[in-house]
Amino acid sequence: MVSLQNLSMPLDHTESRLKSAIAKHFGVPVQEILGYEILKKSIDARKKTRVHFVYTLAVSLKDESKFPQITPRAAYSAPIPKRKCKPVVIGAGPAGLFAALILAERGLNPILLERGDDVETRTRTIEEFWKNGTLSPVTNVQFGEGGAGTFSDGKLNTNTKDFRQRKVLETFVSCGAPHEILYLAKPHIGTDILRTVIQNLRKRIIELGGTVLFRHKAEEFIWENGRLCEVVCETENGKVSIPADYAVLAIGHSARDTFSKLHTLDFTMSQKPFSVGVRIEHLQSTINAAQYGASAGHPTLPAADYKLSTHLPNGRAVYTFCMCPGGEVVAAASEPYGVCTNGMSFHARDGKNANSAVLVNVVPEDFGDPHPLAGISFQRELERAAYTLGGSDYRAPAQCFGDYKTGKKTESFGSISPTYRPGVCGANLREIFPEFVGESLAQGISAFDRTIPGFGAHDAVMTGVEARSSSPVRIERNDLLVANRPGIYPCGEGAGYAGGILSAAVDGIKVAEAILEQV
């Protein structure tokens, strides 16, 4: 096969028109095109008067002798273990699931522990919380099979180019994700499809010899003669000891009680920068018009997204994160007496509103305490303040941006209706934030309005708080990916080594490979 890069096609092109363009590029009749594979498809909307698709293709021609051949993509292959061992994986988010998958594929029969419920039970529990404000500290948007990303947009964007990404994407497709994630420039699965993908991934791990145990929260580790030998779990029926030679610590960024326990066990941990802010909502039609111009509403175009950032004179960075086209703002609390938000959308992204986090960077110097877990205290203080401001019943405090700029409590909302469930309470969000966060949000959103007209509209809805965009803690590991306590492999977003579904899954694969190299 031969490569064709940067092929521009109009929005309303047909397959036959695409084949004609391929033939024209190579200077051959259409009949000599034996087939093609889409390697990448993106949208070029830089010129609003000419929005178009851009393709990278692998093309099979009848006579390819005049063209350079594409080197076939090597299939992923993990190291082959020399002996059997007993690996335990703690946490069934993307990092833990893919660590368990790779270990299972190599015949090591991993035991995967998850403190929350399976995704089917978890979905029902979360829906009850969103409906009635009944929080389960055991199973929620943060805890349970699939991790926090299961109730999000299912975005698979990452800034890294690790070759393991293809393994992750192909696994997702084989478990029910749309084939298009293999080539779209901005792939996403959607929370509705992702829940089924997670179930199928669990079934595959079990079919390969793995075991998945829910409502098993890792509490202790037992070492003998300098080697890990057991993981002790808390369950509904008391403590259970599980034999283990190696343990993958993929606990997620919200396992605050586990971070505290690890600190008492003398794990080396450090403070880590993160970000805090709000979810902001606009009409999706406003974002489409700003991004696509006259082409907005074209049936071949998806709901438009954006990614914005600015550096302010005060030295702070303000940026958007986890943008959810056609989505909703969701309640993502995992602790009593706290409110935190996240964003979610289904695969179709057909909701009326667009939302994203607008975040301000926070550094360890802001915590006011050198303790490794001081960032968690910073987050918790914001979430508890939001809980109180929202009415102390898991409603979230929300404010129109026009009111936010003047420091006025919002009494009513305009054309943009808040989507957060179980509901919002009009408030003055400046009462929650430190001054540097509050003022940075105002300046940042105003700056973004110059890029996307309407971003800083008076009735743009801000819902608070978003405090868990990334882990506030790093569990240190060495070049072999091992913690300072033997046999323990910190992994994924919670341990401070990833940021999002794809990068967390890749880190899970890396840690599994590190274990395979040791056995």
Secondary structure, DSSP 8 states (H G I E B T S, - for coil): -EEEEEEEE-TT--HHHHHHHHHHHHTS-GGGEEEEEEEEEEEE-SSTTS-EEEEEEEEEES--TTS-B------------SS---EEEE--SHHHHHHHHHHHHTT---EEEESS--HHHHHHHHHHHHHH----SSSSSSSSTT-GGGGS--B---S---TTHHHHHHHHHHTT--GGGGTBSS-B--HHHHHHHHHHHHHHHHHTT-EEEES-EEEEEEEETTEEEEEEEEETTEEEEEE-SEEEE---TT-HHHHHHHHHTT--EEE--EEEEEEEEEEHHHHHHHHHGGGTT-TTS-------EEE-TTS-EEEEEEEETT-EEEE---STT---EEEE--TT---SEEEEEEEEEE-GGGTS--STTHHHHHHHHHHHHHHHHTTSSS-EEEEEHHHHHHT----S--SS----BS-EEE--GGGTS-HHHHHHHHHHHHHHHTTSTTTT-TT-EEEEEE--SS-SEEE---TTS--SSTTEEE-TTTTTS--SHHHHHHHHHHHHHHHHHH-
